[in-house]
Amino acid sequence: VTGDVTDEKDNCSTGINATFTDAIADGDCEGTKVITRTWSLVDKCGNAAETQVQTITVLDNIAPTFTCPSDTVVNCDADQNYHTISSLPSLSDASDNCTSAESLVKSYKVNGSEIVLGTTTLVPGDHTVTVTVTDLCGNDAECTYTISVRANGAPVVTCPEGITVECYANVPT
């Protein structure tokens, strides 16, 4: 895919082929490279053509991949009217074409705010969690799932005692 010299020719020699040597340097982020390829052509009499230099830049423009967590239902914490987020899905299948799995950056936001384990609390209802996985070249993939927080048990209500009231004229019923 990097190309090949196809027009080698000489006024006396036939069947000559250009050769190359590569100098490889790391690119701006993990998995990217800059290849400086120097092409040479020598005829059968030892005459050398002027060397040609080709620069090949290997970029990473592909976002990581991962499986989005499933929607989940949780109960409020014991005797509380909220749920504290104490763990997050591991995204163990997250991968990238250039960045190692260990170097991928994973972030989680609930209703637009960063999640802080053990501190972020959710009241009863449905909450949107946005998961973003970013590689070292800045490519990212994103998905959303829902955490539904449900109250523990039925609500408790105490009714007032029965009372008797008198009916007055012109009182709406």
Summary of the structure (lengths in Angstrom):
residues: 173
radius of gyration: 33.8
end to end distance: 86.7
largest distance: 126.6
contacts: 389
relative contact order: 0.18
helix: 2%
strand: 37%
